[in-house]
């Protein structure tokens, strides 16, 4: 009889241990489910601004309880494919992607969607392919702001809207480069005396290639070029280098516009070497992308339309993509203090060091 009671006691203890192990495994599983990992893949770190994109995105995601698997592709499409596949193999919950090649990146999204992983486009809209949601700056406004500043400059300088204009674009076929250029092209179309003497793309958004382009154009046109409109700060940096070699880096003589507001370009504006930079505010872009990524990761079974508000539907050639658009600001010598410095992006010492 005592042996029977002892056996029952042993069975009870075994059951209690089994129950404890079950509860522990359940709790561990629940904790694992709560953990969110976001893949964040930038096309490059070549431009100064991308250090800020990375820092702000990671800080925002971590503040929401997520971890970030970050990679940068050095403007190399094959390398980006490999990094994207590694993120899929690491079972990230959502990927935030700035594509190297906007024309082919839809294939990456299709790969992710096949594994039930959603992809958020970042900064550069991919074309002719699927995408779950897009977060980008108002790229269409960039060229418009540059062009409006050019018209005002020509009016003040010449008393008429007339001149030879060179459009210095980024990666060939890049949708963001095309969007940023579209505003300027609209302004040129409305002003017959603005002559577009060159519209050149540059592989990898290379400042060195931009400088070579400008060197060639200056020789071809005997230095008679009134304006260079550039898709980003790095390209404008290359333009200024070519103009300096000819003694033409003077905002009163040649109009130069860039976009991204890198520190060296803001210094050029302050020094009177460059006329305009377009400040594409990074904080709203990076923080919003991180917020949406974490929201999608935590709600994998809910449609984007229920989770992301205040979107524009933008046709990328494949579908109407729900898109969050963040603002851009024109920076000139007159408003550096009230914008870049007042907002704490750069200090006075950084901008006016010389």
N, C-alpha and C positions, 0 to 999 in steps of 0.2 A: 504493500500500500504506500509506504513512504517512497519507494522507488518510483511509483506511478506519479505521485505528487511532484517529485523532483523532475521527472521527464516533462510534465506539463509546464513547470517553471522554466526549464531550459527552452522549450518551444516558445514560451511567452517572450523570453529575453531575445531569442532569435528574431521573432516578429517585430519587436520594438527596434532592434538594430536595423532590420530591413526597412522599416518605416522611416527611421532617421536618415538612412542613406538615400531613400527615395525623395524625402523632403529636401535634403541637401542638394541632390542632383537637380531637382525642380527649381530651387532657388538659384543655383548656378546658371541653369539654362535661362531663367528669367533675366538675370543680370546680363548674360551675354546678348539676349535680345534687345535689352535697353541700350547697349553700347552701339554707337553709330560711327561708321567710318566713311569719310568722304574722300574720293579721289579728286585732286585738283591738278590739272595738267595745262600748263602754259606753253605756248609755242616757242618762247625764247625768254632769256633774261638779258638780252643785248641792250635794251633801252633801260635807262635809269628807273623809270616809273615802275617796272615790274617787281623790283624789290618791295615797293610799297603795296602793290597788288597782293603779293604773297603774304606779307606781314599782316595786313588788315584782314584778309580772308581767313587766315589761320586763327588769328585772335578772335574773330567773330564766331567761327565754328566751335572753337574750344569753349568760349563763353556759353554756348548752347549745349555743351556736353558732348561734342563730337571730337573725334580725332581725324587728322588730315594726312592722307598719303599724297605727298607733293612730288611732281616731276616737271622738268622743263626740257624741251626737245631741241634747242639750238637751231630752230628753223629747219629741222631735218624731218621730212615726212616719214621716212622709214623708221627713224628712231622714235617718233611719236607713236607709230603703230605698235612697236615693241613695248613701249611704256604703257600704252592703253591696254594691251593684252595682259601685261603683268598686273595691272590694277584689277582686271576682271578675275584673274587667277587668285588674287588676294581677297576676293569676295568683298570688295567695297560695296556699300549700299547704294551710292549714287556717284556719278562722275560729273565733274564740272570741267568742260573742255573748251579751250581756245585753240582752234585748229590751225595747223601749219598750212594745209591746203584746204581752203573752204569749198573747193569743187568736188573733193573726193571724201570728205570727212563723214558724209552720210553713211558710208559703209561701216565706220567705227560705231556709230550709233546703232545701226542694225545689229551688229555683233552683241552689243550690250543689251539691247532690248530682247534679243533671243534668250538671254539669261535672266530676264525680268529685272534688269538694272536700268534705271532711267538716267538720261543724260541731259544736263543743262548746258546750253551754249554760253560762252563767256566772251564778251567784247567783239568777236568777229562771227557774223552769221554764216553758217555753212549753207551751201546752195544745193538745190536738186536732191535733197535727201531728208530722211526723217530726223526729227529733233523734238524732245518732249517739251522744253521751254527754253526761252532765250533771255539773257540779261545783258544789255549793252548800252553804251553811251549813245547819245543822239548824233550818230555819225553823219547823218544827212545834213545836220546843221553846221558841221565843221566847215565844209567848202563854202557854204553860204556866208558864214561869218567872215571867212578869209576874203571872199570876193567883195563883200560890202566894204570891208576896210580898204581893199585895193581901189575901188571906185572912189571912195572919199579921198584917198591919197592922190590919185591922178587928178581929181578935180581941183584939189588944193595946189598941186605941183604944176599942172599944165593948163588948168582952167577948162579942161575937156577930158572926156573919158576915152582915151586913146592910148595904145601902146602895144608892145610885143610881150606876150606872156608865155612862160614855160610852166607846164604842169609836171611836177616831179612826184611820181607815184611809187607806191610800195610794191609788194610781191605781185608778179604778173597773175592776173585772174583772181586776185583776192577780193572778196565781196566787200570787205571793210574799206579797202583802198578805193573801190569803185563808188561806194556810198559817200565817202568823204569828198570825192572829186565831183560828185553829181551837182552839188550846190554851186560850185564855181562854174561848171559847164553851163548851167542854167543862166547865170549872170552873163557869161560870154555870149550866149545866144541872144540875149536882149540888147547887147551893145556891139553893133557891127564893127566899130572901130577898135575893139579889143581883138587883137590877132593872136590866136593860139599857134605859136611857131613850133612847139614841141610838146608832146605828151608821152613821157617815157616811164616805163615800169622798171623796178630794180629788184633783182632776186635777193631774197633774205632781208629786204628793207635796208640794204647796205649803204651806209654813209659814204664809203669809199667809191662805190659805183656811182652814187649821185654826184660826187665831186668830179669824177671822170666825165659824166654826162655834161655837167656845166662847163668844164674846161673846153670840151668840144664845141658846145653851143656858142660860147663867147668868141671862139676863133671864127666859127662859121658866120656869125652875125656881127663881127667886128665890135664886140662889147655893147652892141645896141639892143639890149634886152632890158625892159622896164621892170619886170616882176618875175619872181620864182615862187610858185605856190606848191607847198610840200605837204605830203600826207602825214608826216610825223616829225618829231624833233630831230631824230637822227639824220634824216634826209636833209633837213634844213641846216644841220651842222656841216654836212658835206658841202652844201651850197655855199655857206659862209666861208669855208676853207678855200674854195675856188675863187670867190670874189675877193678875199683878202690878198691872194696872190696877184691880183690885177689892180689892187688899190681901190676896189669898188665896194668894200664892205661898209657901206654908209647908208643908213635908212632914208636919207634925204635924196640919194641918187638911184638906188635900186631897192625895190620893194621885195621883202622876203617874209613869207608866212610859214609857220610850222604848226605842229599839233602834238600835244602830250605835256608841254610845259616842263621839260627837263630843266634842271638848274642851270646848266651851261647856256641853254637857249634863253632862259629868263635873264641871265646876265647879259647876253647879246642884246636883248631888248632894252635893258637898262643902259647899256653902253652906246646905243644908237647904231648898232650893226644890223639888227633885225627889227622889223616893224611889228609883227604880230605873232603871238603864240595862242593856240586854243587850249584852254585848260579843261581837259576831260576829267572831271572830279572822280577820283578813284575810290574814295571812301564809300559813297552811295553804291557804286558798282560792286565792290568787293563784299561789302557787308550784306547787301541784298542777295547776292549770289549765294553766300554762305547760309543766310537765313532760309532761302528757298530750298537749298540742298538738304539741310537738316529736316525741314518740314516734310519733304518728299520721302526722305529715308525713314522717318518715323510713321509715315502713313502710306506704306507701299501699295495698299489695295484701293486707295482713293484716287480718283482722276485729278489731273492737274487743275482742271477748271474749278474744282471745289477747294483747292489749296492755295492757289496763286491769284491774287486780285490785282486790279488796276493794270491790265495788260492791253497792248495793242496787238491785233492780229496782223502779222506781216507775212506775205507770201514769199517763200524762199525758192519758188520754182517747183516745189514738191507738195507743199501743204501750207495752210495758214498756221503760222507758228505763234503761240502766245508769247508775247515779248514785253519785258519790263524795260523801259527806256529811261536812262538817267541824264541829267542836264550837262551842258558844256558852256564855257564862259570864254569870251574873247579877252586876251590880256595884251595891253599896250603899255608903253612907258608911263602913261598917265595914271594907270590904275593898278600897277604892281603892288603898291603899298596897301591899297584898300581891298585887295583880293588875296594874292599869294602870301603876303606877310601878315595881314590882319587875320587870316584864317589859320595861321601857324604852319603853313606848308614849308616856308623858308624863313629864315631870320634876315633882318636888314644886313647883318654882317655877311651872310652867305651871298646875298644878291649884289651888294655894293662893295665887295671886298677890295676892288681896285679904286 
